[in-house]
Amino acid sequence: MALTSKKLDKVRTSLPVAEVQKESLVRVNLNVPESQRARWKMAAIERRIPLGDLVVEAVEAHLNN
């Protein structure tokens, strides 16, 4: 049985998907230690950005080096 992703507007109904997305979004699932996720989440909170944005910024910065 294959796993399928839920549409973003079905997961987060408060997100105005049609207004903010420039292209189709897809879900990426990662298995990381709980302590690592907690560090990432705290960093995102401190910067007042969503955790997903923090991860995207970090990956993009790594790829651009």
A tleap script that builds the chain and sets N, CA, C and O, in Angstrom:
source leaprc.protein.ff14SB
mol = sequence {
  NMET ALA LEU THR SER LYS LYS LEU ASP LYS
  VAL ARG THR SER LEU PRO VAL ALA GLU VAL
  GLN LYS GLU SER LEU VAL ARG VAL ASN LEU
  ASN VAL PRO GLU SER GLN ARG ALA ARG TRP
  LYS MET ALA ALA ILE GLU ARG ARG ILE PRO
  LEU GLY ASP LEU VAL VAL GLU ALA VAL GLU
  ALA HIE LEU ASN CASN
}
set mol.1.N position { 0.839 -1.181 0.000 }
set mol.1.CA position { 0.000 0.000 0.000 }
set mol.1.C position { 0.884 1.245 0.000 }
set mol.1.O position { 1.718 1.409 0.891 }
set mol.2.N position { 0.718 2.090 -0.952 }
set mol.2.CA position { 1.522 3.301 -1.070 }
set mol.2.C position { 0.953 4.403 -0.179 }
set mol.2.O position { -0.261 4.529 -0.021 }
set mol.3.N position { 1.848 5.193 0.395 }
set mol.3.CA position { 1.421 6.338 1.188 }
set mol.3.C position { 1.122 7.503 0.267 }
set mol.3.O position { 1.808 7.705 -0.735 }
set mol.4.N position { 0.112 8.259 0.603 }
set mol.4.CA position { -0.213 9.443 -0.184 }
set mol.4.C position { -0.247 10.649 0.740 }
set mol.4.O position { -0.606 10.532 1.911 }
set mol.5.N position { 0.119 11.786 0.221 }
set mol.5.CA position { 0.109 13.019 0.995 }
set mol.5.C position { -1.271 13.643 0.952 }
set mol.5.O position { -1.982 13.560 -0.049 }
set mol.6.N position { -1.636 14.276 2.073 }
set mol.6.CA position { -2.876 15.031 2.104 }
set mol.6.C position { -2.633 16.376 1.435 }
set mol.6.O position { -1.526 16.910 1.492 }
set mol.7.N position { -3.654 16.918 0.810 }
set mol.7.CA position { -3.525 18.253 0.241 }
set mol.7.C position { -3.334 19.245 1.385 }
set mol.7.O position { -3.946 19.098 2.443 }
set mol.8.N position { -2.486 20.256 1.179 }
set mol.8.CA position { -2.132 21.201 2.223 }
set mol.8.C position { -3.359 21.899 2.799 }
set mol.8.O position { -3.430 22.109 4.010 }
set mol.9.N position { -4.330 22.263 1.956 }
set mol.9.CA position { -5.512 22.952 2.470 }
set mol.9.C position { -6.397 22.030 3.300 }
set mol.9.O position { -7.255 22.518 4.035 }
set mol.10.N position { -6.219 20.726 3.208 }
set mol.10.CA position { -6.962 19.782 4.044 }
set mol.10.C position { -6.288 19.618 5.398 }
set mol.10.O position { -6.949 19.278 6.380 }
set mol.11.N position { -4.980 19.855 5.464 }
set mol.11.CA position { -4.233 19.714 6.712 }
set mol.11.C position { -4.312 21.007 7.520 }
set mol.11.O position { -4.517 20.974 8.733 }
set mol.12.N position { -4.153 22.120 6.857 }
set mol.12.CA position { -4.170 23.429 7.528 }
set mol.12.C position { -5.225 24.297 6.886 }
set mol.12.O position { -4.943 25.049 5.953 }
set mol.13.N position { -6.450 24.191 7.391 }
set mol.13.CA position { -7.559 24.937 6.789 }
set mol.13.C position { -7.429 26.443 6.968 }
set mol.13.O position { -8.031 27.202 6.208 }
set mol.14.N position { -6.652 26.896 7.958 }
set mol.14.CA position { -6.493 28.330 8.184 }
set mol.14.C position { -5.523 28.978 7.192 }
set mol.14.O position { -5.462 30.204 7.104 }
set mol.15.N position { -4.776 28.182 6.459 }
set mol.15.CA position { -3.791 28.698 5.523 }
set mol.15.C position { -4.471 29.043 4.198 }
set mol.15.O position { -5.054 28.165 3.561 }
set mol.16.N position { -4.403 30.310 3.772 }
set mol.16.CA position { -5.010 30.677 2.488 }
set mol.16.C position { -4.125 30.211 1.324 }
set mol.16.O position { -3.417 31.009 0.709 }
set mol.17.N position { -4.178 28.937 1.043 }
set mol.17.CA position { -3.265 28.306 0.086 }
set mol.17.C position { -3.284 29.004 -1.263 }
set mol.17.O position { -2.221 29.253 -1.833 }
set mol.18.N position { -4.424 29.319 -1.777 }
set mol.18.CA position { -4.519 29.928 -3.101 }
set mol.18.C position { -3.809 31.278 -3.153 }
set mol.18.O position { -3.308 31.674 -4.206 }
set mol.19.N position { -3.763 31.988 -2.023 }
set mol.19.CA position { -3.152 33.317 -2.000 }
set mol.19.C position { -1.640 33.279 -1.833 }
set mol.19.O position { -0.947 34.135 -2.382 }
set mol.20.N position { -1.112 32.319 -1.098 }
set mol.20.CA position { 0.304 32.372 -0.764 }
set mol.20.C position { 1.193 31.459 -1.595 }
set mol.20.O position { 2.405 31.666 -1.649 }
set mol.21.N position { 0.627 30.477 -2.230 }
set mol.21.CA position { 1.518 29.566 -2.940 }
set mol.21.C position { 1.787 30.019 -4.358 }
set mol.21.O position { 0.878 30.410 -5.091 }
set mol.22.N position { 3.052 29.959 -4.726 }
set mol.22.CA position { 3.472 30.328 -6.063 }
set mol.22.C position { 3.522 29.108 -6.961 }
set mol.22.O position { 3.371 29.214 -8.178 }
set mol.23.N position { 3.732 27.964 -6.363 }
set mol.23.CA position { 3.711 26.704 -7.095 }
set mol.23.C position { 3.142 25.645 -6.160 }
set mol.23.O position { 2.969 25.895 -4.967 }
set mol.24.N position { 2.858 24.498 -6.681 }
set mol.24.CA position { 2.292 23.436 -5.859 }
set mol.24.C position { 3.255 23.042 -4.757 }
set mol.24.O position { 4.456 22.903 -4.991 }
set mol.25.N position { 2.725 22.864 -3.555 }
set mol.25.CA position { 3.534 22.443 -2.428 }
set mol.25.C position { 3.394 20.939 -2.256 }
set mol.25.O position { 2.342 20.365 -2.539 }
set mol.26.N position { 4.456 20.314 -1.793 }
set mol.26.CA position { 4.443 18.888 -1.502 }
set mol.26.C position { 4.953 18.682 -0.082 }
set mol.26.O position { 5.716 19.498 0.435 }
set mol.27.N position { 4.537 17.613 0.531 }
set mol.27.CA position { 4.954 17.296 1.895 }
set mol.27.C position { 6.227 16.456 1.847 }
set mol.27.O position { 6.345 15.538 1.036 }
set mol.28.N position { 7.181 16.781 2.728 }
set mol.28.CA position { 8.416 16.027 2.863 }
set mol.28.C position { 8.467 15.542 4.309 }
set mol.28.O position { 8.408 16.347 5.239 }
set mol.29.N position { 8.575 14.255 4.495 }
set mol.29.CA position { 8.652 13.683 5.842 }
set mol.29.C position { 10.084 13.262 6.132 }
set mol.29.O position { 10.737 12.616 5.313 }
set mol.30.N position { 10.560 13.641 7.318 }
set mol.30.CA position { 11.917 13.310 7.740 }
set mol.30.C position { 11.867 12.638 9.102 }
set mol.30.O position { 11.095 13.042 9.972 }
set mol.31.N position { 12.670 11.636 9.283 }
set mol.31.CA position { 12.830 11.021 10.597 }
set mol.31.C position { 14.083 11.599 11.226 }
set mol.31.O position { 15.193 11.373 10.744 }
set mol.32.N position { 13.900 12.348 12.308 }
set mol.32.CA position { 15.022 12.952 13.025 }
set mol.32.C position { 14.825 12.701 14.515 }
set mol.32.O position { 13.700 12.477 14.961 }
set mol.33.N position { 15.910 12.736 15.288 }
set mol.33.CA position { 15.771 12.572 16.737 }
set mol.33.C position { 14.900 13.687 17.327 }
set mol.33.O position { 14.905 14.821 16.846 }
set mol.34.N position { 14.154 13.338 18.377 }
set mol.34.CA position { 13.275 14.328 19.018 }
set mol.34.C position { 14.058 15.551 19.479 }
set mol.34.O position { 13.574 16.677 19.368 }
set mol.35.N position { 15.260 15.336 19.995 }
set mol.35.CA position { 16.060 16.463 20.487 }
set mol.35.C position { 16.435 17.414 19.355 }
set mol.35.O position { 16.478 18.628 19.550 }
set mol.36.N position { 16.707 16.868 18.178 }
set mol.36.CA position { 17.057 17.703 17.020 }
set mol.36.C position { 15.846 18.530 16.587 }
set mol.36.O position { 15.963 19.726 16.319 }
set mol.37.N position { 14.679 17.878 16.521 }
set mol.37.CA position { 13.469 18.600 16.146 }
set mol.37.C position { 13.181 19.717 17.156 }
set mol.37.O position { 12.767 20.810 16.771 }
set mol.38.N position { 13.398 19.445 18.432 }
set mol.38.CA position { 13.171 20.459 19.461 }
set mol.38.C position { 14.087 21.663 19.265 }
set mol.38.O position { 13.658 22.806 19.420 }
set mol.39.N position { 15.355 21.403 18.922 }
set mol.39.CA position { 16.295 22.507 18.644 }
set mol.39.C position { 15.837 23.330 17.461 }
set mol.39.O position { 15.856 24.561 17.500 }
set mol.40.N position { 15.419 22.634 16.395 }
set mol.40.CA position { 14.943 23.334 15.200 }
set mol.40.C position { 13.702 24.163 15.526 }
set mol.40.O position { 13.586 25.314 15.104 }
set mol.41.N position { 12.790 23.575 16.270 }
set mol.41.CA position { 11.542 24.264 16.598 }
set mol.41.C position { 11.824 25.511 17.433 }
set mol.41.O position { 11.226 26.561 17.196 }
set mol.42.N position { 12.733 25.406 18.411 }
set mol.42.CA position { 13.081 26.570 19.226 }
set mol.42.C position { 13.727 27.662 18.382 }
set mol.42.O position { 13.452 28.845 18.582 }
set mol.43.N position { 14.572 27.278 17.451 }
set mol.43.CA position { 15.198 28.259 16.562 }
set mol.43.C position { 14.144 28.956 15.712 }
set mol.43.O position { 14.219 30.164 15.493 }
set mol.44.N position { 13.171 28.203 15.238 }
set mol.44.CA position { 12.095 28.793 14.433 }
set mol.44.C position { 11.255 29.746 15.272 }
set mol.44.O position { 10.885 30.824 14.807 }
set mol.45.N position { 10.957 29.353 16.498 }
set mol.45.CA position { 10.178 30.217 17.396 }
set mol.45.C position { 10.935 31.508 17.678 }
set mol.45.O position { 10.356 32.594 17.643 }
set mol.46.N position { 12.230 31.389 17.958 }
set mol.46.CA position { 13.045 32.575 18.232 }
set mol.46.C position { 13.065 33.527 17.046 }
set mol.46.O position { 13.085 34.745 17.220 }
set mol.47.N position { 13.061 32.965 15.834 }
set mol.47.CA position { 13.075 33.799 14.627 }
set mol.47.C position { 11.673 34.190 14.171 }
set mol.47.O position { 11.509 34.964 13.229 }
set mol.48.N position { 10.664 33.644 14.850 }
set mol.48.CA position { 9.254 33.917 14.530 }
set mol.48.C position { 8.899 33.512 13.104 }
set mol.48.O position { 8.223 34.243 12.380 }
set mol.49.N position { 9.375 32.322 12.718 }
set mol.49.CA position { 9.037 31.773 11.410 }
set mol.49.C position { 8.581 30.327 11.588 }
set mol.49.O position { 8.932 29.693 12.583 }
set mol.50.N position { 7.814 29.802 10.655 }
set mol.50.CA position { 7.412 28.402 10.747 }
set mol.50.C position { 8.622 27.473 10.629 }
set mol.50.O position { 9.614 27.804 9.979 }
set mol.51.N position { 8.523 26.321 11.259 }
set mol.51.CA position { 9.601 25.342 11.217 }
set mol.51.C position { 9.938 24.955 9.781 }
set mol.51.O position { 11.113 24.809 9.444 }
set mol.52.N position { 8.941 24.791 8.944 }
set mol.52.CA position { 9.183 24.441 7.545 }
set mol.52.C position { 10.038 25.471 6.840 }
set mol.52.O position { 10.914 25.120 6.050 }
set mol.53.N position { 9.787 26.752 7.120 }
set mol.53.CA position { 10.585 27.819 6.502 }
set mol.53.C position { 12.041 27.746 6.968 }
set mol.53.O position { 12.965 27.957 6.183 }
set mol.54.N position { 12.231 27.445 8.250 }
set mol.54.CA position { 13.585 27.316 8.771 }
set mol.54.C position { 14.338 26.192 8.063 }
set mol.54.O position { 15.494 26.361 7.676 }
set mol.55.N position { 13.685 25.056 7.898 }
set mol.55.CA position { 14.315 23.913 7.242 }
set mol.55.C position { 14.628 24.236 5.782 }
set mol.55.O position { 15.710 23.915 5.291 }
set mol.56.N position { 13.688 24.867 5.094 }
set mol.56.CA position { 13.918 25.230 3.686 }
set mol.56.C position { 15.097 26.186 3.578 }
set mol.56.O position { 15.954 26.010 2.711 }
set mol.57.N position { 15.156 27.200 4.447 }
set mol.57.CA position { 16.274 28.143 4.417 }
set mol.57.C position { 17.602 27.434 4.645 }
set mol.57.O position { 18.585 27.722 3.962 }
set mol.58.N position { 17.637 26.508 5.600 }
set mol.58.CA position { 18.872 25.803 5.916 }
set mol.58.C position { 19.327 24.931 4.733 }
set mol.58.O position { 20.510 24.903 4.395 }
set mol.59.N position { 18.395 24.235 4.125 }
set mol.59.CA position { 18.759 23.375 2.988 }
set mol.59.C position { 19.230 24.230 1.831 }
set mol.59.O position { 20.238 23.911 1.199 }
set mol.60.N position { 18.517 25.319 1.540 }
set mol.60.CA position { 18.927 26.197 0.443 }
set mol.60.C position { 20.307 26.786 0.698 }
set mol.60.O position { 21.128 26.852 -0.217 }
set mol.61.N position { 20.574 27.217 1.936 }
set mol.61.CA position { 21.898 27.759 2.259 }
set mol.61.C position { 22.977 26.705 2.066 }
set mol.61.O position { 24.059 27.008 1.564 }
set mol.62.N position { 22.692 25.475 2.457 }
set mol.62.CA position { 23.655 24.386 2.281 }
set mol.62.C position { 23.903 24.117 0.801 }
set mol.62.O position { 25.047 23.921 0.393 }
set mol.63.N position { 22.855 24.107 0.002 }
set mol.63.CA position { 23.003 23.822 -1.421 }
set mol.63.C position { 23.713 24.946 -2.168 }
set mol.63.O position { 24.348 24.708 -3.195 }
set mol.64.N position { 23.606 26.165 -1.655 }
set mol.64.CA position { 24.233 27.311 -2.317 }
set mol.64.C position { 25.697 27.508 -1.925 }
set mol.64.O position { 26.370 28.387 -2.462 }
set mol.65.N position { 26.187 26.700 -0.999 }
set mol.65.CA position { 27.602 26.807 -0.597 }
set mol.65.C position { 28.488 26.024 -1.519 }
set mol.65.O position { 29.705 26.000 -1.334 }
savepdb mol mol.pdb
quit
